[in-house]
């Protein structure tokens, strides 16, 4: 549902990938400071978010999101 209208927009894919990357960095830090969850669950969530970030960034790059206009 979230990606239905954005599948062809490389900028949106890159933004979602960066958001997932930032979440994978921040969430383990927040969970360990607030306590309560097991170490394996935190590692699993972090790995899932990193995988999603990589997939979205590669998808955005394949759509041409990292192409810069050439100066003339």
Buried (B, 14 or more C-beta within 10 A) or exposed (E): EEEEEEEEBBEBBBBBBBBBBEBBEEBBEEBEEEEEEEEEEBEEBBEEBBEBBEBBBEBBBEBEBEEEEEEE
